[in-house]
Amino acid sequence: MFEARLVLEAVKELITEANFEVSGGGITLQAMDSSHVSLVALSLRSDGFEHFRADRSFSMGMNLNNMAKMLKCAANDDVITMKAEENSDVVTFLFESAGQGRVSEFELKLMDITSENLGIPDTEYSATVSMPSTEFQRITKDLGSIGDTVEISVTKDGVKFSTNGDIGSANVICRQNLNVEKQEEQTVIDMHEPVSLTFALRYLTSFTKATALSPSVVIKLSKELPVVVEYKVADFGYVRYYLAPKIEDEEMEEQ
């Protein structure tokens, strides 16, 4: 129940409407934000649910803010059941209290959303950085108070986050750190070649809404490709964000 809320909070700031694709393998979602700069991809495998049944593959178009309102009506320890009948224009949410003393039923109207599922190819990235998600959240927040863009550079010395703004500049360097007890607190850098790309900070800050989902975040970078920012959802899924890098021409126009 708690994870369902967290997943919605992680994506609804960027996208307000989306199709949930349901199949025997689980639930997926893919949608671009309104400016068509970033992409959100969600995948939850069926084996991660206590009970999952899909007689056929289908789409459920939903307004995510309205869905979030309904989920807020459930207690954290409630068991949530989601049902959709064939050719129905609603999805039903059942919330059952732990002691089965209370059962609440809500119906959410489905939407007819036209969307194009983009094929995202498997790519070998120049650099992959795994770091504590709270650290990444703090860096984007701190740099966001200084500038509008961040340059992420990965070299053999570590990963550097840099920004420049009207009031000054800032640099944060994170070096590989494996000398911690918990794996999720490690900073691990896998670099095939150095890479340096610039991104809009407001999008990266939005991505960190997923921080509560996972103790660590994985950032994948390659020249001229969108950055991938991935948060695991327990051990049965993920939320991935894709953001196109800013090019020098764009930055010159904004100045």
Rosetta blueprint (number, residue, H / E / L):
1 M L
2 F H
3 E H
4 A H
5 R H
6 L H
7 V H
8 L H
9 E H
10 A H
11 V H
12 K L
13 E L
14 L L
15 I L
16 T L
17 E E
18 A E
19 N E
20 F E
21 E E
22 V E
23 S E
24 G L
25 G L
26 G E
27 I E
28 T E
29 L E
30 Q E
31 A E
32 M E
33 D L
34 S L
35 S L
36 H L
37 V L
38 S E
39 L E
40 V E
41 A E
42 L E
43 S E
44 L E
45 R E
46 S H
47 D H
48 G H
49 F L
50 E L
51 H L
52 F L
53 R L
54 A L
55 D L
56 R L
57 S L
58 F E
59 S E
60 M E
61 G E
62 M E
63 N E
64 L H
65 N H
66 N H
67 M H
68 A H
69 K H
70 M H
71 L H
72 K L
73 C L
74 A L
75 A L
76 N L
77 D L
78 D L
79 V E
80 I E
81 T E
82 M E
83 K E
84 A L
85 E L
86 E L
87 N L
88 S L
89 D L
90 V E
91 V E
92 T E
93 F E
94 L E
95 F E
96 E E
97 S L
98 A L
99 G L
100 Q L
101 G L
102 R L
103 V E
104 S E
105 E E
106 F E
107 E E
108 L E
109 K E
110 L L
111 M E
112 D L
113 I L
114 T L
115 S L
116 E L
117 N L
118 L L
119 G L
120 I L
121 P L
122 D L
123 T L
124 E L
125 Y L
126 S L
127 A E
128 T E
129 V E
130 S E
131 M E
132 P E
133 S H
134 T H
135 E H
136 F H
137 Q H
138 R H
139 I H
140 T H
141 K H
142 D H
143 L H
144 G H
145 S L
146 I L
147 G L
148 D L
149 T E
150 V E
151 E E
152 I E
153 S E
154 V E
155 T E
156 K L
157 D L
158 G E
159 V E
160 K E
161 F E
162 S E
163 T E
164 N E
165 G E
166 D L
167 I L
168 G E
169 S E
170 A E
171 N E
172 V E
173 I E
174 C E
175 R L
176 Q L
177 N E
178 L L
179 N L
180 V L
181 E L
182 K L
183 Q H
184 E H
185 E H
186 Q L
187 T E
188 V E
189 I E
190 D E
191 M E
192 H L
193 E L
194 P L
195 V E
196 S E
197 L E
198 T E
199 F E
200 A E
201 L H
202 R H
203 Y H
204 L H
205 T H
206 S H
207 F H
208 T H
209 K H
210 A H
211 T H
212 A H
213 L H
214 S L
215 P L
216 S E
217 V E
218 V E
219 I E
220 K E
221 L E
222 S L
223 K L
224 E L
225 L L
226 P L
227 V E
228 V E
229 V E
230 E E
231 Y E
232 K E
233 V E
234 A L
235 D L
236 F L
237 G E
238 Y E
239 V E
240 R E
241 Y E
242 Y E
243 L E
244 A L
245 P L
246 K E
247 I L
248 E H
249 D H
250 E H
251 E H
252 M H
253 E H
254 E H
255 Q L
